Amino acid sequence: MNILYSLARSVAAAWLLLALAGGVGAAEVQGLYEAVVSVDSRDDERQRQQAFVSALREVLIKLTGHADVTEHPVIQDALRSSPSYVETWAYRTQVLPGATDQSLTVEVQFYQAEIERLLDRAGIALWPRNRPETLVWMVVQDELGGRGFADPSTGADQPLLDFLRREASTRGLPLVTPLFDFDDQRLLRPDQLWALDGVAIQQASARYPVESVLAIRVLQTVSGDVVARSVHFFRNRALQNEALELPAVDFLSSTVTLVARELADNYGVLLTAPAATGGENMVLTVDGVQGLGDYAALLDYLGKVPGISRLQVREVAGDRLAFSFTAAGQVRQLVENLALNRRLQTAASPVREAGGFMLRYRWQPE
């Protein structure tokens, strides 16, 4: 474990610079306020109420990145009154991911504003919908000792990848896989990934615009269980998860839990500042804003960043806009969330001045 931490620490500075430069791969996750739950009957009122509870639990985990969020007393009270948070619901007959037969489901959509007020009241950070992508490297060893990459382009070990994607989707965790082209094969061999060679994994991952890298090795046993280990490389941390003779789905699910929690802890923001702090005052200057289209896009984006309040335009001078606002979370979290928008490029490091922080960015054309 110490070796892994040391290897990760050696590239932490480079990853942070990549994030601040706005080059980190990110995805805007959809469906954060909705969930689909299997049911047996359209007419069972009690079962429908239980489905609302299950759906609300899934949504809260997606929004916070924490599987234990439902243990919070305020959240437990909300689960007992889950229908009050439901905006719409509808029954559907469909084939669920990973299944072959049709199932009866209820699709539940929750009120976004009410859910956010709930998290705010509980003092729980919201993981914004603009989230960093995680690059996944997986190597699988069969009973005969053969090792190979889980490669979606060839279908190798597709069931493992499919389950990992489905589990990540339920957590709002965007995943990407390598190209497995000549460069990838030159930089990382299956035996290096099996050894969880941190240097080789980082070198192979450097060509991708990510700072979150998940390395997984899986030994499939005759019993059908797996002996497996995963390492999540992120900034100056390398977190491990291990399974000894467990079902593959349990191991992959716990790995997704670890990754989602780690990223949510770094990017999650409180929607309003604690009363004792009142939040940080910010002045954001953005150069390169060309015309009303850019202005509208920038204003719309800033208005959706969780934790930003009292957003005002202070100055318009040529292609430069200056905004003032209050940020509820830490400055570091705000900077990292802004960096997930590829059109916002950092022009200078944050500077504390009398009364608040000064942020300098440049708006890039599409």
N, C-alpha and C positions, 0 to 999 in steps of 0.2 A: 504493500500500500504506500509506503514512504517513497519508493521508487516512482510509482505512478504520479504521486503528488509533485515530485521533483520535476518529472518530465513535463507535466502540465504547466508548472510554474514558469518553465523556461520559455513558453510561448504565450504566456498570459499578456505580456505587454503588447505583442504584435496583434493579438486578438482584440484588445481594448482599442488600439488605434484603428483597427478595421471597423469596429463598431462606431467610433466617434466620427469616422469619415463617411458614415452612411452607406457602407458597402456590404452590410450584413444582409443575407437573404432573409426575407420575411414574407409572410402570407397574411391576408386579411381573412380570418376564420369566420365562416358563416354558420348560422344555426346555433349560436351560443345560448339562445333563450328558448330553445325548443328541444323536445326529446320524443322518442318513439318507444312505447312499452307494449309488450305482448299481453293479450288478455284472452280469456276463453269465451266470453259472451258479450254481446252488445246490450243485454238487458239487465245485467247484474250491477246494480248501483254501487254496492259495497266494493266490488272489484274495480269499478271505475275510480272510486275515491282512492283506493290503494295505488292505482296506476298514477294518479296525480301526485301522490307522495313520492313514488319511485322516480317519476319524471322530474319533479322539483329537486330531488336529491342529485340526479345526474346533471342537471343544469348548474346547480351550485358548485359542484365539483369542477365542471368545465370552466366556470367563471373565476374560480379561485386557484385552481391547480392543486388543491389540497383534498385528499380523500377523506380526511377526518373533519372537514368543515361542519358536517352534520352533527358533531358532538357539542358544538357551541350552544349554550342554553337559548340564545335568541333564535338560532336556526331551528332548534328542536321545537320551539313554540310555533314557528312558521310552518314547519312540516305538518303539525297537527291542524293547521288551518290552510292547507295547500290550495283548496279550491278558490280562495279569495285572490290568489295570484295568477289564476288561469285566465288568459285572454280568449283563446279559442281551443276547441278540441274536436277531433273527428275520427271516426272509425275507418280503418282501411284494411283490405285484404291484400297482402303482398308477401313476396319472398324476401325474408330478411337476409342481410349479408352473412355469408357463411352457412346458410341453410339451403335446402333443396325444395322443401315443401312450402306451400303458402301458409301464412299465419295471420290471425286476426290481431290487429294492433290498434292502439289509440295514439294519435299524434297530438301532442300537447304543446301549445304555444303560450308562453308566460308574458305578462306585462313587463317590459324592460325597465320602465321607470320604477315600478314597485319592487322588483328584484334588487335594483341598485339602491333603493332607499333601505331595503332590508339589510344589505351588506354594510351600508353606511352606518345604520343604527347599531349593528353588531361590531363596528370598528374593524371589519375584515377587508383586506385589500382586494381590489378587482384586478384581474389579469386582462389587460385590454385586448381587443379583437385582433389588433395588428401584432402578430407574434413571430418570433424568430424560427426559422426552419432548422430542423435537426437532421444532419447527414447520418445515415445508418449504413454501417458496414457489418455484414453478418457472414460468418463462416460456419459450415456444418460438417461434422464428421459422422460417417455412417458406422455400422457395426463392424465393417471390415477394415476400418481405419482410413478410408478415403476421405479427403477433405476438399471442399470446394466452396466458392462464394455463393451465397443466396442471391441470384441474379434475376431480376424481373424481366430482362430482355430475352432470357432463354427459358424462363419458367422454372429454373432450378430452385428447389425448396420453396415453391410458391405458397403452399399452405401456411408456413411459418410467417412469411412476409405479409400474407393477406391478414392473418390474425393480428399481427403487430400493427398494421395500418388501421384495422377496425378498432382495436383498443385505443390507439392514439386518437382516432376520430372522436371517440366518446369523451376524451379529455381535452379536445380542442388543441391537439398537439400536431403541428404540421411536420411531416416527414418528407425527406427527399432521399433518393438512392443514387449511388455513383453511376457514372456512364459505363464503367467497366470496359473502357476502350484501351488502346495500346498504352497510353500514359498511366492509367490506373494500374494496369497489370505490371508495368515496369516499376512503379513506385511501391506497390504493396502486393506481396505474395500471400496465398492462403496460410502458409505456415507462420508468417509474421503476424497476421491477424490472429491466428490461433494462440500465439504466444502473448497476445495483447501488447505488442511492441509499440510503446507510446510514440517513439520517435518516428517510426515508419508510418504509423497511422496519421500523425500530424502532418508529415510531409505529403502523403497522398491526399489529405484533406485540404491542403493549402490552396489548391487550384479552385476550390469551391467557395462561394461567398457566404460562409457560415462560421459561427463561433461555437455552435453546439454540435458535438460529434459523439455518436453512440456506436461503440464497438461491441459486438456480440459474438460469442462462440458457443456452439451447441453440439453436444454429443448425444446422438439418439441411441438409446439402449434397446435391447431386445424386448424388454417389458413394455416399451412404448413411452416411458418417462424419459427425462433428459437430465444430463449432468451439464450444467451451463454456467456461464459467467458473462456479465456485461460490465462495461466501464463507460461512464458518461464523462467526457472531457468538456469542461466549460470554464473559461477564464483560468483562474489559478486553482481549480479543484478537479479532482478525478474521483468520482463516486462509483463504488462497485456494488454489484448485486450478484448473488450466487445461488444456485439451485443444485441440490444433490438428490437425485432420484425423485423428481417432481414432474407433474404434467407440464408440458411445454406452455400451455395456456396460462398456468399459474405463474411461471417464471416470466413470461413476456408481459403479463399484466403488471406484476410488481416492478418490472423494469420501467414500464411506461409511467407508473406512479412516481418512481424516483425522479425521472427526467422532468415530468410536468411540475413537480413540486419545486425542483431546483430552479427552473426557468421562471415560474410564477413568483418565487421569492425575490428574484432579481428585477422582474418587470412589473410586478403588481404595485398598484398605487391606491392609497386611500382616496375616496371621492371628496371628502372634506377634511380639512386639517383638524387635529385635536384642538379643543378650546384653549389649551394652554399655550399653543404655538401660534395659532392663527394663520399658518402657512407662510411660504416664502414669496416675497414680492419679486417679480421677474420683468425684465425688459428684453424683448426678443426683436432683433433687427434682422430682416431678410432682404438680401439683394437679389437682383435678377428677376423680379416679378414683372412680367411683360403683359400688360393689358388686363382686361376685366376677367378673362378666363382663368389666368393664373391667380389673380386676386381672389376670385370666388373659390377656387380649388384649395388654396392655402387657408383661407378663412374657414372653410368647411372642415378641413382636416384638423386645424387647431381646436375648433369647437367640439370635436369628437374625442380629443385626448382626455382620458379620465384624469381627474385631479386638477384640471385647469378650471379656474373660476374667475369671474369678473374680467373676462377678456375684452380689451378695448384697443382700437386703432389709435395710436398716438400721433403718428406722422406718416405722410405720404410725400416722398421726394424723388421724382423720376421713377427709377425701377426699384427703389428702396422703400420698404414698409417697416414701421416700428410698432410693436404691440406691447401692451402692458397687461399683466395678469397675475393671479395668485396661484401658486402650486401647492397642493396639499401634501404631496410626498417629498422624498428627498430629491435634491437637485440631480444626483447621479441617476435616479430612476427616471426622472423627466428626460434627461439627455439621452439615455438609452432607448426610451420609447420614441423620442423624436427621430433617432437614428434609424429606426425601422422603416421610415418613409424614405425611399430612395431619391426622391426629388429634393429632400432637404439635406444639403451638404454642409458640414461644419466648417465655418470660416475661421473660428478662433475658439480657444478653450473658454469655459465659463469664468467670469471675473466677478468677484464680490466687490460691490461699491456701496457707498452709503445708502442704506435703505433697501438693498436687494442685490440681485444678480443680473449681470449683463450677458446675454447670449447672442452670438453672431452666426448667421447661417446664410447660405446662398440657395436660391430656388432653381432647380435644374429643369430645362425643357424636357417634354416627354419624348 
